[in-house]
Amino acid sequence: MKPKEDQMYSHFLLCKDIEPKQKCFRLRRYNQGVFDDVFHEHVPEHRISLDRGIEMMKALVLRHGEFAAPYILRCYLNSRGRDPEAYHFQINIDYPEPGVIRRYCGSYNVQAWMDEVIVPGKFRQKPPRQEKKVLKI
């Protein structure tokens, strides 16, 4: 059974201001039972590559997660060797709405993500306009 198209999208915290050719960065932090929005900014997509965007999200999580310097260093180690142990961010991918990809990472109390319109033709399409039919008597 094929899922309905609407079921393929998370619809989680959509940015109402994102436009094609932009990247939307967001950060939120858990604070006493609720998430507070800490950072929300748009940049032209040609100004930041995917790799740099992911590194920037990691930096935001580490900064706002208040991690100690040794932990931060271990987040940037490669996987060759065991001492000291390397900690790796898991980068997850989601599709919050048609035409948009989200890449996100986080810690126990901080979440960061980057949204990008990848298929402008599917992004926030308005349904076709229905013509009113007039019955002639």
Buried (B, 14 or more C-beta within 10 A) or exposed (E): EEEEEEEEBEEEBBBEEBEBEBBBBBBBBBEEEEEEEBEEEBBEBEEBEEEEBBBBBBEBBBBBBEBEEEEBEBBEEEEEEEEEEBEEBEEEEBBBBBBBBBBBBBBEBBBBBBBBBEEEEEBBEEEEEEEEEEEEE
